[in-house]
Amino acid sequence: MNVLAVLIPVSLILGGVGLAAFVWSMRASQYEDLEGARHRVLSDDHDDRPLP
């Protein structure tokens, strides 16, 4: 029973940290350009890779 007294607050704190990270990412516009990310993944343009 004493384990629950530790695990419940720890899980609530971790859930709050995850929620805060999600809210921060939404406010920082991390999900604005989903179409551009989709096209960048599929493009064959590899200018950042050094030539062999």
mmCIF file of the N, C-alpha and C atoms, coordinates in Angstrom:
data_MODEL
# 
_entry.id   MODEL 
# 
loop_
_atom_site.group_PDB 
_atom_site.id 
_atom_site.type_symbol 
_atom_site.label_atom_id 
_atom_site.label_alt_id 
_atom_site.label_comp_id 
_atom_site.label_asym_id 
_atom_site.label_entity_id 
_atom_site.label_seq_id 
_atom_site.pdbx_PDB_ins_code 
_atom_site.Cartn_x 
_atom_site.Cartn_y 
_atom_site.Cartn_z 
_atom_site.occupancy 
_atom_site.B_iso_or_equiv 
_atom_site.pdbx_formal_charge 
_atom_site.auth_seq_id 
_atom_site.auth_comp_id 
_atom_site.auth_asym_id 
_atom_site.auth_atom_id 
_atom_site.pdbx_PDB_model_num 
ATOM 1   N N  . MET A 1 1  ? 0.814  -1.196 0.000   1.00 0.00 ? 1  MET A N  1 
ATOM 2   C CA . MET A 1 1  ? 0.000  0.000  0.000   1.00 0.00 ? 1  MET A CA 1 
ATOM 3   C C  . MET A 1 1  ? 0.857  1.260  0.000   1.00 0.00 ? 1  MET A C  1 
ATOM 4   N N  . ASN A 1 2  ? 2.021  1.185  0.649   1.00 0.00 ? 2  ASN A N  1 
ATOM 5   C CA . ASN A 1 2  ? 2.906  2.343  0.677   1.00 0.00 ? 2  ASN A CA 1 
ATOM 6   C C  . ASN A 1 2  ? 3.456  2.668  -0.701  1.00 0.00 ? 2  ASN A C  1 
ATOM 7   N N  . VAL A 1 3  ? 3.542  1.644  -1.553  1.00 0.00 ? 3  VAL A N  1 
ATOM 8   C CA . VAL A 1 3  ? 4.033  1.863  -2.912  1.00 0.00 ? 3  VAL A CA 1 
ATOM 9   C C  . VAL A 1 3  ? 3.068  2.759  -3.683  1.00 0.00 ? 3  VAL A C  1 
ATOM 10  N N  . LEU A 1 4  ? 1.779  2.593  -3.463  1.00 0.00 ? 4  LEU A N  1 
ATOM 11  C CA . LEU A 1 4  ? 0.790  3.430  -4.142  1.00 0.00 ? 4  LEU A CA 1 
ATOM 12  C C  . LEU A 1 4  ? 0.908  4.885  -3.725  1.00 0.00 ? 4  LEU A C  1 
ATOM 13  N N  . ALA A 1 5  ? 1.308  5.124  -2.500  1.00 0.00 ? 5  ALA A N  1 
ATOM 14  C CA . ALA A 1 5  ? 1.475  6.500  -2.023  1.00 0.00 ? 5  ALA A CA 1 
ATOM 15  C C  . ALA A 1 5  ? 2.607  7.199  -2.778  1.00 0.00 ? 5  ALA A C  1 
ATOM 16  N N  . VAL A 1 6  ? 3.522  6.436  -3.338  1.00 0.00 ? 6  VAL A N  1 
ATOM 17  C CA . VAL A 1 6  ? 4.615  7.019  -4.125  1.00 0.00 ? 6  VAL A CA 1 
ATOM 18  C C  . VAL A 1 6  ? 4.261  7.029  -5.607  1.00 0.00 ? 6  VAL A C  1 
ATOM 19  N N  . LEU A 1 7  ? 3.701  5.933  -6.104  1.00 0.00 ? 7  LEU A N  1 
ATOM 20  C CA . LEU A 1 7  ? 3.447  5.805  -7.535  1.00 0.00 ? 7  LEU A CA 1 
ATOM 21  C C  . LEU A 1 7  ? 2.365  6.748  -8.050  1.00 0.00 ? 7  LEU A C  1 
ATOM 22  N N  . ILE A 1 8  ? 1.350  6.999  -7.292  1.00 0.00 ? 8  ILE A N  1 
ATOM 23  C CA . ILE A 1 8  ? 0.268  7.877  -7.752  1.00 0.00 ? 8  ILE A CA 1 
ATOM 24  C C  . ILE A 1 8  ? 0.763  9.314  -7.928  1.00 0.00 ? 8  ILE A C  1 
ATOM 25  N N  . PRO A 1 9  ? 1.463  9.921  -6.977  1.00 0.00 ? 9  PRO A N  1 
ATOM 26  C CA . PRO A 1 9  ? 1.980  11.272 -7.221  1.00 0.00 ? 9  PRO A CA 1 
ATOM 27  C C  . PRO A 1 9  ? 3.014  11.331 -8.353  1.00 0.00 ? 9  PRO A C  1 
ATOM 28  N N  . VAL A 1 10 ? 3.849  10.301 -8.457  1.00 0.00 ? 10 VAL A N  1 
ATOM 29  C CA . VAL A 1 10 ? 4.843  10.276 -9.529  1.00 0.00 ? 10 VAL A CA 1 
ATOM 30  C C  . VAL A 1 10 ? 4.150  10.217 -10.889 1.00 0.00 ? 10 VAL A C  1 
ATOM 31  N N  . SER A 1 11 ? 3.128  9.394  -11.012 1.00 0.00 ? 11 SER A N  1 
ATOM 32  C CA . SER A 1 11 ? 2.420  9.297  -12.289 1.00 0.00 ? 11 SER A CA 1 
ATOM 33  C C  . SER A 1 11 ? 1.685  10.595 -12.609 1.00 0.00 ? 11 SER A C  1 
ATOM 34  N N  . LEU A 1 12 ? 1.131  11.269 -11.605 1.00 0.00 ? 12 LEU A N  1 
ATOM 35  C CA . LEU A 1 12 ? 0.477  12.549 -11.843 1.00 0.00 ? 12 LEU A CA 1 
ATOM 36  C C  . LEU A 1 12 ? 1.478  13.614 -12.280 1.00 0.00 ? 12 LEU A C  1 
ATOM 37  N N  . ILE A 1 13 ? 2.657  13.609 -11.686 1.00 0.00 ? 13 ILE A N  1 
ATOM 38  C CA . ILE A 1 13 ? 3.692  14.572 -12.065 1.00 0.00 ? 13 ILE A CA 1 
ATOM 39  C C  . ILE A 1 13 ? 4.158  14.314 -13.493 1.00 0.00 ? 13 ILE A C  1 
ATOM 40  N N  . LEU A 1 14 ? 4.401  13.044 -13.834 1.00 0.00 ? 14 LEU A N  1 
ATOM 41  C CA . LEU A 1 14 ? 4.827  12.715 -15.195 1.00 0.00 ? 14 LEU A CA 1 
ATOM 42  C C  . LEU A 1 14 ? 3.750  13.043 -16.223 1.00 0.00 ? 14 LEU A C  1 
ATOM 43  N N  . GLY A 1 15 ? 2.502  12.817 -15.880 1.00 0.00 ? 15 GLY A N  1 
ATOM 44  C CA . GLY A 1 15 ? 1.406  13.193 -16.768 1.00 0.00 ? 15 GLY A CA 1 
ATOM 45  C C  . GLY A 1 15 ? 1.330  14.698 -16.960 1.00 0.00 ? 15 GLY A C  1 
ATOM 46  N N  . GLY A 1 16 ? 1.560  15.443 -15.888 1.00 0.00 ? 16 GLY A N  1 
ATOM 47  C CA . GLY A 1 16 ? 1.570  16.904 -15.987 1.00 0.00 ? 16 GLY A CA 1 
ATOM 48  C C  . GLY A 1 16 ? 2.716  17.416 -16.832 1.00 0.00 ? 16 GLY A C  1 
ATOM 49  N N  . VAL A 1 17 ? 3.885  16.778 -16.718 1.00 0.00 ? 17 VAL A N  1 
ATOM 50  C CA . VAL A 1 17 ? 5.033  17.168 -17.550 1.00 0.00 ? 17 VAL A CA 1 
ATOM 51  C C  . VAL A 1 17 ? 4.728  16.886 -19.019 1.00 0.00 ? 17 VAL A C  1 
ATOM 52  N N  . GLY A 1 18 ? 4.132  15.745 -19.310 1.00 0.00 ? 18 GLY A N  1 
ATOM 53  C CA . GLY A 1 18 ? 3.759  15.424 -20.691 1.00 0.00 ? 18 GLY A CA 1 
ATOM 54  C C  . GLY A 1 18 ? 2.733  16.393 -21.234 1.00 0.00 ? 18 GLY A C  1 
ATOM 55  N N  . LEU A 1 19 ? 1.758  16.748 -20.436 1.00 0.00 ? 19 LEU A N  1 
ATOM 56  C CA . LEU A 1 19 ? 0.741  17.716 -20.863 1.00 0.00 ? 19 LEU A CA 1 
ATOM 57  C C  . LEU A 1 19 ? 1.365  19.085 -21.094 1.00 0.00 ? 19 LEU A C  1 
ATOM 58  N N  . ALA A 1 20 ? 2.266  19.496 -20.223 1.00 0.00 ? 20 ALA A N  1 
ATOM 59  C CA . ALA A 1 20 ? 2.942  20.789 -20.394 1.00 0.00 ? 20 ALA A CA 1 
ATOM 60  C C  . ALA A 1 20 ? 3.779  20.798 -21.665 1.00 0.00 ? 20 ALA A C  1 
ATOM 61  N N  . ALA A 1 21 ? 4.460  19.688 -21.973 1.00 0.00 ? 21 ALA A N  1 
ATOM 62  C CA . ALA A 1 21 ? 5.246  19.608 -23.209 1.00 0.00 ? 21 ALA A CA 1 
ATOM 63  C C  . ALA A 1 21 ? 4.339  19.680 -24.427 1.00 0.00 ? 21 ALA A C  1 
ATOM 64  N N  . PHE A 1 22 ? 3.188  19.049 -24.374 1.00 0.00 ? 22 PHE A N  1 
ATOM 65  C CA . PHE A 1 22 ? 2.251  19.104 -25.488 1.00 0.00 ? 22 PHE A CA 1 
ATOM 66  C C  . PHE A 1 22 ? 1.705  20.506 -25.686 1.00 0.00 ? 22 PHE A C  1 
ATOM 67  N N  . VAL A 1 23 ? 1.328  21.167 -24.600 1.00 0.00 ? 23 VAL A N  1 
ATOM 68  C CA . VAL A 1 23 ? 0.807  22.532 -24.696 1.00 0.00 ? 23 VAL A CA 1 
ATOM 69  C C  . VAL A 1 23 ? 1.886  23.467 -25.224 1.00 0.00 ? 23 VAL A C  1 
ATOM 70  N N  . TRP A 1 24 ? 3.127  23.299 -24.771 1.00 0.00 ? 24 TRP A N  1 
ATOM 71  C CA . TRP A 1 24 ? 4.226  24.122 -25.278 1.00 0.00 ? 24 TRP A CA 1 
ATOM 72  C C  . TRP A 1 24 ? 4.404  23.921 -26.775 1.00 0.00 ? 24 TRP A C  1 
ATOM 73  N N  . SER A 1 25 ? 4.356  22.667 -27.235 1.00 0.00 ? 25 SER A N  1 
ATOM 74  C CA . SER A 1 25 ? 4.555  22.406 -28.663 1.00 0.00 ? 25 SER A CA 1 
ATOM 75  C C  . SER A 1 25 ? 3.422  22.983 -29.495 1.00 0.00 ? 25 SER A C  1 
ATOM 76  N N  . MET A 1 26 ? 2.224  22.995 -28.974 1.00 0.00 ? 26 MET A N  1 
ATOM 77  C CA . MET A 1 26 ? 1.114  23.598 -29.706 1.00 0.00 ? 26 MET A CA 1 
ATOM 78  C C  . MET A 1 26 ? 1.265  25.113 -29.786 1.00 0.00 ? 26 MET A C  1 
ATOM 79  N N  . ARG A 1 27 ? 1.689  25.741 -28.689 1.00 0.00 ? 27 ARG A N  1 
ATOM 80  C CA . ARG A 1 27 ? 1.866  27.198 -28.691 1.00 0.00 ? 27 ARG A CA 1 
ATOM 81  C C  . ARG A 1 27 ? 3.073  27.635 -29.501 1.00 0.00 ? 27 ARG A C  1 
ATOM 82  N N  . ALA A 1 28 ? 4.073  26.771 -29.647 1.00 0.00 ? 28 ALA A N  1 
ATOM 83  C CA . ALA A 1 28 ? 5.276  27.093 -30.408 1.00 0.00 ? 28 ALA A CA 1 
ATOM 84  C C  . ALA A 1 28 ? 5.098  26.762 -31.894 1.00 0.00 ? 28 ALA A C  1 
ATOM 85  N N  . SER A 1 29 ? 3.898  26.429 -32.309 1.00 0.00 ? 29 SER A N  1 
ATOM 86  C CA . SER A 1 29 ? 3.556  26.136 -33.709 1.00 0.00 ? 29 SER A CA 1 
ATOM 87  C C  . SER A 1 29 ? 4.399  25.005 -34.281 1.00 0.00 ? 29 SER A C  1 
ATOM 88  N N  . GLN A 1 30 ? 4.582  23.945 -33.523 1.00 0.00 ? 30 GLN A N  1 
ATOM 89  C CA . GLN A 1 30 ? 5.360  22.806 -33.995 1.00 0.00 ? 30 GLN A CA 1 
ATOM 90  C C  . GLN A 1 30 ? 4.589  21.984 -35.027 1.00 0.00 ? 30 GLN A C  1 
ATOM 91  N N  . TYR A 1 31 ? 3.284  22.128 -35.098 1.00 0.00 ? 31 TYR A N  1 
ATOM 92  C CA . TYR A 1 31 ? 2.467  21.319 -35.988 1.00 0.00 ? 31 TYR A CA 1 
ATOM 93  C C  . TYR A 1 31 ? 1.855  22.142 -37.115 1.00 0.00 ? 31 TYR A C  1 
ATOM 94  N N  . GLU A 1 32 ? 2.470  23.253 -37.485 1.00 0.00 ? 32 GLU A N  1 
ATOM 95  C CA . GLU A 1 32 ? 1.894  24.131 -38.493 1.00 0.00 ? 32 GLU A CA 1 
ATOM 96  C C  . GLU A 1 32 ? 2.030  23.586 -39.907 1.00 0.00 ? 32 GLU A C  1 
ATOM 97  N N  . ASP A 1 33 ? 3.213  23.103 -40.287 1.00 0.00 ? 33 ASP A N  1 
ATOM 98  C CA . ASP A 1 33 ? 3.483  22.757 -41.680 1.00 0.00 ? 33 ASP A CA 1 
ATOM 99  C C  . ASP A 1 33 ? 3.542  21.242 -41.856 1.00 0.00 ? 33 ASP A C  1 
ATOM 100 N N  . LEU A 1 34 ? 2.421  20.572 -41.703 1.00 0.00 ? 34 LEU A N  1 
ATOM 101 C CA . LEU A 1 34 ? 2.399  19.125 -41.848 1.00 0.00 ? 34 LEU A CA 1 
ATOM 102 C C  . LEU A 1 34 ? 2.531  18.702 -43.307 1.00 0.00 ? 34 LEU A C  1 
ATOM 103 N N  . GLU A 1 35 ? 1.998  19.478 -44.231 1.00 0.00 ? 35 GLU A N  1 
ATOM 104 C CA . GLU A 1 35 ? 2.110  19.152 -45.652 1.00 0.00 ? 35 GLU A CA 1 
ATOM 105 C C  . GLU A 1 35 ? 3.557  19.258 -46.123 1.00 0.00 ? 35 GLU A C  1 
ATOM 106 N N  . GLY A 1 36 ? 4.264  20.276 -45.674 1.00 0.00 ? 36 GLY A N  1 
ATOM 107 C CA . GLY A 1 36 ? 5.667  20.437 -46.064 1.00 0.00 ? 36 GLY A CA 1 
ATOM 108 C C  . GLY A 1 36 ? 6.529  19.304 -45.545 1.00 0.00 ? 36 GLY A C  1 
ATOM 109 N N  . ALA A 1 37 ? 6.268  18.848 -44.341 1.00 0.00 ? 37 ALA A N  1 
ATOM 110 C CA . ALA A 1 37 ? 7.023  17.729 -43.785 1.00 0.00 ? 37 ALA A CA 1 
ATOM 111 C C  . ALA A 1 37 ? 6.761  16.465 -44.587 1.00 0.00 ? 37 ALA A C  1 
ATOM 112 N N  . ARG A 1 38 ? 5.551  16.280 -45.017 1.00 0.00 ? 38 ARG A N  1 
ATOM 113 C CA . ARG A 1 38 ? 5.223  15.104 -45.817 1.00 0.00 ? 38 ARG A CA 1 
ATOM 114 C C  . ARG A 1 38 ? 5.995  15.109 -47.132 1.00 0.00 ? 38 ARG A C  1 
ATOM 115 N N  . HIS A 1 39 ? 6.116  16.272 -47.756 1.00 0.00 ? 39 HIS A N  1 
ATOM 116 C CA . HIS A 1 39 ? 6.825  16.354 -49.027 1.00 0.00 ? 39 HIS A CA 1 
ATOM 117 C C  . HIS A 1 39 ? 8.337  16.283 -48.843 1.00 0.00 ? 39 HIS A C  1 
ATOM 118 N N  . ARG A 1 40 ? 8.859  16.807 -47.749 1.00 0.00 ? 40 ARG A N  1 
ATOM 119 C CA . ARG A 1 40 ? 10.303 16.741 -47.509 1.00 0.00 ? 40 ARG A CA 1 
ATOM 120 C C  . ARG A 1 40 ? 10.770 15.312 -47.279 1.00 0.00 ? 40 ARG A C  1 
ATOM 121 N N  . VAL A 1 41 ? 9.931  14.485 -46.672 1.00 0.00 ? 41 VAL A N  1 
ATOM 122 C CA . VAL A 1 41 ? 10.308 13.095 -46.434 1.00 0.00 ? 41 VAL A CA 1 
ATOM 123 C C  . VAL A 1 41 ? 10.424 12.342 -47.755 1.00 0.00 ? 41 VAL A C  1 
ATOM 124 N N  . LEU A 1 42 ? 9.553  12.639 -48.703 1.00 0.00 ? 42 LEU A N  1 
ATOM 125 C CA . LEU A 1 42 ? 9.514  11.902 -49.958 1.00 0.00 ? 42 LEU A CA 1 
ATOM 126 C C  . LEU A 1 42 ? 10.449 12.456 -51.024 1.00 0.00 ? 42 LEU A C  1 
ATOM 127 N N  . SER A 1 43 ? 11.042 13.616 -50.822 1.00 0.00 ? 43 SER A N  1 
ATOM 128 C CA . SER A 1 43 ? 11.874 14.210 -51.862 1.00 0.00 ? 43 SER A CA 1 
ATOM 129 C C  . SER A 1 43 ? 13.214 13.500 -51.963 1.00 0.00 ? 43 SER A C  1 
ATOM 130 N N  . ASP A 1 44 ? 13.766 13.481 -53.170 1.00 0.00 ? 44 ASP A N  1 
ATOM 131 C CA . ASP A 1 44 ? 15.076 12.870 -53.419 1.00 0.00 ? 44 ASP A CA 1 
ATOM 132 C C  . ASP A 1 44 ? 16.196 13.890 -53.323 1.00 0.00 ? 44 ASP A C  1 
ATOM 133 N N  . ASP A 1 45 ? 15.917 15.058 -52.858 1.00 0.00 ? 45 ASP A N  1 
ATOM 134 C CA . ASP A 1 45 ? 16.895 16.129 -52.772 1.00 0.00 ? 45 ASP A CA 1 
ATOM 135 C C  . ASP A 1 45 ? 17.760 15.915 -51.530 1.00 0.00 ? 45 ASP A C  1 
ATOM 136 N N  . HIS A 1 46 ? 18.998 15.438 -51.722 1.00 0.00 ? 46 HIS A N  1 
ATOM 137 C CA . HIS A 1 46 ? 19.886 15.121 -50.605 1.00 0.00 ? 46 HIS A CA 1 
ATOM 138 C C  . HIS A 1 46 ? 21.115 16.021 -50.652 1.00 0.00 ? 46 HIS A C  1 
ATOM 139 N N  . ASP A 1 47 ? 20.913 17.322 -50.614 1.00 0.00 ? 47 ASP A N  1 
ATOM 140 C CA . ASP A 1 47 ? 22.039 18.258 -50.690 1.00 0.00 ? 47 ASP A CA 1 
ATOM 141 C C  . ASP A 1 47 ? 22.886 18.248 -49.433 1.00 0.00 ? 47 ASP A C  1 
ATOM 142 N N  . ASP A 1 48 ? 22.342 17.818 -48.320 1.00 0.00 ? 48 ASP A N  1 
ATOM 143 C CA . ASP A 1 48 ? 23.095 17.854 -47.070 1.00 0.00 ? 48 ASP A CA 1 
ATOM 144 C C  . ASP A 1 48 ? 23.996 16.623 -46.887 1.00 0.00 ? 48 ASP A C  1 
ATOM 145 N N  . ARG A 1 49 ? 23.901 15.653 -47.776 1.00 0.00 ? 49 ARG A N  1 
ATOM 146 C CA . ARG A 1 49 ? 24.712 14.443 -47.672 1.00 0.00 ? 49 ARG A CA 1 
ATOM 147 C C  . ARG A 1 49 ? 26.007 14.616 -48.462 1.00 0.00 ? 49 ARG A C  1 
ATOM 148 N N  . PRO A 1 50 ? 27.158 14.325 -47.871 1.00 0.00 ? 50 PRO A N  1 
ATOM 149 C CA . PRO A 1 50 ? 28.414 14.476 -48.608 1.00 0.00 ? 50 PRO A CA 1 
ATOM 150 C C  . PRO A 1 50 ? 28.534 13.438 -49.730 1.00 0.00 ? 50 PRO A C  1 
ATOM 151 N N  . LEU A 1 51 ? 29.217 13.823 -50.781 1.00 0.00 ? 51 LEU A N  1 
ATOM 152 C CA . LEU A 1 51 ? 29.423 12.914 -51.911 1.00 0.00 ? 51 LEU A CA 1 
ATOM 153 C C  . LEU A 1 51 ? 30.431 11.836 -51.562 1.00 0.00 ? 51 LEU A C  1 
ATOM 154 N N  . PRO A 1 52 ? 30.244 10.606 -52.080 1.00 0.00 ? 52 PRO A N  1 
ATOM 155 C CA . PRO A 1 52 ? 31.184 9.510  -51.749 1.00 0.00 ? 52 PRO A CA 1 
ATOM 156 C C  . PRO A 1 52 ? 32.522 9.676  -52.436 1.00 0.00 ? 52 PRO A C  1 
# 
